[in-house]
Amino acid sequence: MHEQIASPINKTIFIVFVTGILSVSTVLAQSPLALVIHGGAGTITKDSMTAGKEAAIRAILKESLETGYQQLSDGANSTDAVIAAINVMEDSPLFNAGKGAVFNAAGANEMDASIMEGAGLNAGAVASVSHIKNPINLALKVMTASEHVMLMGEGAEAFARQQGFEMMDPAYFHTDFRWQQLQRIKAAESETKETTGQDSLAEDQHDQWFSTVGAVALDKHGNLAAGTSTGGTSNKRWGRVGDSPIIGAGTYANNNSCAVSATGHGEYFIRHVVAYNICNRVELGATLAVAADTVINDILVKAGGEGGVIAMDRKGNITTPFNSEGMYRASIDTDGQMTILIYREEGEPEGALMGNVEH
């Protein structure tokens, strides 16, 4: 009987060989990373934008995109990336979410947000909160620390206190731009009432600038997530809540199809269950681009609804269709290509893919 003794060199070669195989297998098993964000849609034209404001908006979109993508690159899951990206926009006064939220008819801020994970269809949402710096974080906490999907108003804030959230003074959310926006709308309402004798609806008078924010991400495990945050509609009354916190309308994610975050005239997005509608079409066999374009540029247009979506499928394909004049949108696709857009680009078809090609 001969005893075989492995030399230290052979052992080292074997270990390096096995480690190399495991490393290659791990890389091959990882899904490509991708992230797409939006900062709202509406009457956004070059004529209505100063060079300074455009530069500031592009800078925040870039910061949001890079912050979320860094999370993905560091190995974080898609939910964490979505939260990180949205937090940047919620902390900016340039968007209708968090710090820059619009005022309701009473001169207060009422914010909504939702988050959904594609892996297990877990979701969380909050509506009509007034003292939460980052509403998307509270939506996440509803998903992870309660048995519920949506909490609203005083109840949502009581839950937030229980979870250790800081209650912000209303002054934190006061921006002159949004306050003056409310005054213009109220002045127009008064003029309409004097002329017609009728009390006009808030929805008919608000500025056509749906600067809701949202993000959709695909992580290394192949899991999708989507989130949306908003201040709602300027001069809104009667506790109005739009599509942003409603799972299936303003936000939806399912690994079997796609993930979507919406921005626009919420009543129409609710009626046509826009986010779920798109994902359902993808699950039934439509390409992401066709599904999103059909809902945004056919169904919504015929209904009279304005706005757009960002959407991503499980392969990392991205599409950002909108039927308004512009939409703040940005992405880093599976090839690592960054795109930041505001207006409808020359030659850009409605429902055009950003970066990726369907396959």
N, C-alpha and C positions, 0 to 999 in steps of 0.2 A: 504494500500500500504506500502510495507516494503522497506526501502532504504538499499542497500547493500554497506557497506564500506570496501574497501580492506585495509588490514593492510600493514604497510611498509615492513614487512617480506615477505608477499605474493607477493608484487610488485617486490621486489628484486629477489625472486625466478623466477618470470615470465620473468623478463628482462634477467637474466642469462640464462634461458632456451632458449629464443628466440635468444639471441646472440650466444649461442652454436650451435643452428641449422643453423644459417646463416654462422657461421665459418666453420662448417662441409661441408655445401653446397658449399662454396667458394673453399675449398680444393678439393672437389670431382670434381668441374668444371674445375680446372686447369689442363692443359696438363703437362705431365712429361717433364723435361728439358733434352736437349742433345746437345752436341757440338762435331764436328769433324773438324780437321785442317790438312793441308798438307804443307810441305815445299819443294815440288818438287820431281820428279822422275828422274831416269837415271841410269848411270853406278855407282851405289853406292854399294860397296862390303866391307866386313871387311878388305880385303887385301889392299884396297885403302884408308882406314881411320885410322888416328892415334887415340890413346886412348884419347888424349887431345881434338882433334877436335870433336870426337864423344860425349864426355861429354859436350862440349860447345853447340853442336847442340841439344842434349837432354834437356839441361837446358833451352834453348830458347823455344823449343817446349812445355815444361812443363809450362813455364811462360806465353806463348801465350794462352795455353789451360785454365789455371787457371784464367787468366785475363778475357777472354771471358765468362767463366762459372760463374765467380763472378757477371758479369753484369746480366746474366740470373737469378741467385739466388736472386739478389737485385730487381728483377721485371722488368728489362729493356727488350725491345723487341729484337727479333732475329737479326734485322738489327744492332742495337747498339752492340750486342755481337760479331757479325761477324767483324765489324769495329775494335773493341777493340782488338780482337785476331790478326787480320792482322796487325794492327799498331805495335804490338810487334815485329813481324817478319820483317816488313818494316824498323824498326829502328835498326835492327841487320845487320852487314856486312856479316853474314854467309849465307844469302839467296839472290837470284837474284830478288830483289824487293826493292825499296826505296834506303836506304843507301848502300846496296850491289849490286845494279844493274850493269849488264854487260855494256861494252862499245861497241858502234857501230863501223863501219869501219873508221869513221872520228875521233874516240877517244872521243866521247861524249856519254852521257846517254840519252836514249829515253825510257820512262816508260809508261806502260799501266795498266789499272785497270777497273773492273766493279763490280757492286752490283745489286742484284735483290731481290725483295720481293715476297714471294709466295701468299700473301693474295690478292693483286690487280694487280699482274704482273708488278708493277712499276719497272723501271730499270734505271740505269745511268752508263755511261762509259766514259773514257778518253783514248786517244791514243797519243803516241809520245810526252809526256811532259818531260821537261828536268830540271825544277827548282822547282818541287813540292816534298816536303819532304815525304808526305804520299799520293800517288796518289789515294788510295782507298777513302780517305776523299773528294777528288775533284770529284770522280765518284758519291759519295753520294750527293754532292751539285748539280751536274748536274741533278740528279733525283728529288731533293726536291726544287730546286730554279730556274729551267728552264723548258721550254716546250719540251726540247729535250731529247734524250736518249744517244747520243754519241757526244762528242766534241773532236777535235784533234789539236795537234801542237800549233802554236801561238794563234789560236782562243781559245783553251782550257785554255791557260795561261792568256790570256786577261780576260776571264771570271773569272779565279781564282783571279786575282788582284781586279776585281770588287767586288768579294765576300770577300775580305780581307785576302786572303791567303798570307803568307810570301813566297817570291821568294828566294830559296836557291842558294848560290854561287855554281857553278859546282864542286868546290873543296870538298864540303860536300860529294859528291857521289864517290869520288876517293878512291878506295881501291887497295892496291898493288896486292892482289890476283887476282882481275878481270883485272887489267892492265897487269899483266904478262900472264894471260890467253889469252888476245888479242894479245900479242906479239908472243906467241907460234903459234897461229892460222895464223897470218900474215906470220911468218917464213915458216910454212907449205905451205901456198899459194904460196909464192915466189919460194919455191923448186919445187912445182908442175908445176908452170908456166915455170921454166927453163927446166924442164924435158920434158914436153909435148908441151910447147908453147901455152898453153891455160890458160885463166884466170878462175880459179876454182870458183864455187859458194860458197858463205859464208856458206850456209846450209850444204855443204858437209864437211866442215872443222871444224865446231865448236865442242867443247868438249861436250860429251854426258852427260850433267848434267843439267837437266831441273829444276832448283831450284826456280821455280815460287812458290808463296805462295797462300793459299786460306783457306776459312773456311765456314762451313755450320752449322746453328743453328736452334733449335726448342725451342720456348719460351712457357711461361705458358698459353698463349692464343691459342696455337696450330698452330702458324704461323711459317713458314719456311723462311729462307733467305740464300742466298749464295753470296760469294764475292771472287774475284781473283785479284792478283796484281803481276806484273812481270816487269823485265827489258828487256824482249824479248830474242833475240838470239845474242850471242857474235859475233861481226864483221858483223852484219847485214848491208845491204846497201839499197839504193833506197827507204828509208822510209818504209821498211818492217814492217808490223804489223801482229802479230800472233792471236791466238784464244782467249787469255785472256780477251780482252775488248769486244769481240763479243758475244752478248747475244744469247744463244742457242748453241754456240760452246764451249766456255770456262766456261761459267756461265749460270745457269738457275735455277729458283725456281717457283714452283706452288704448292699451298696447296692441290690441287687435286691429286697430284702424288708424287713429291719428289723435292729435291734441290741438285744441283751438282756443284762442282768446279773442274776444270781439270788442268792437268799439262803434258806437253809432246811436241812432234813435232807438232807445231800449225797448219801447213798446212793440216795435216791429220785430225785434230780435227775440222777444219773449213769445209773441204769437207764432212765429215760424221756427221756434226752438233751433235757432241758427247753428250753434256750436255742435249739438248732437246731430242735427240734420246732416251736416257735412260729414261727420265721422261715420254715421250710419251708411251714407252713400259709398264711402270708401270701403267699409266692411262688406258691402254688397258687391264690390268689384270695380267701382269707379276709381280713376286715378285721383290723387289729391287735388291737382289743379282743376280738373273738370268738376269735381264735387263742390269745391269752394266757389268756383266761378258761377256755377249753376245757381247756387243759393244766393250769392251776393249780387250778381249782375243779371239775374233773370227773376227769380222768385221775389227777392226784396224790392227790386226796381218796379216790378209790376204791382207790388203792394203799396209802393210809395215810401218805402223805408230807405234811409241813407246811412252809410257807414262802411265798415270793412272788417276783415279778420286777418290774423296771422295764424297759419296752420302748418303742422309738420306731421309726416307719417313716420312709421317705425323704421323706415330706411334712412330717415334724415332728410327726405325731400321737403322743401319749404315753398310755400306759396303765400302771397299777401294781397289778395284781391280787394278792391274797394270801389264803390260807385260814387264817392264824393270827389271833390276837386283835388284833394290831397290826403295823405296819411303819413304821419311820422312812423317810420319803420326801419329796422336795422337787423342784420343777421350775420352770424359766422357759420358757414355751412360745413359739411363734412370734409371738405378739402381745406378748411381753414381760411377760406376767402371771406373777408369782411365787406359788407355792403351797408351804406347808410343813405336812405332816401327820404325826401319830404314831399316833393311834388310828383305828379304823374310825368314820368320821364318821356322825352321825345322818342316815339317809336315803341314805347312800352305798352303792350296790350293789356287790357284789363284781365286780372287773374294770372299775370305772368309769374313764372317761377323766379325766385331770387337765387342765383348761383347754381343750384343743383338741377340736374336733368332727370326726369322720371325714368325709372327702369324697373 
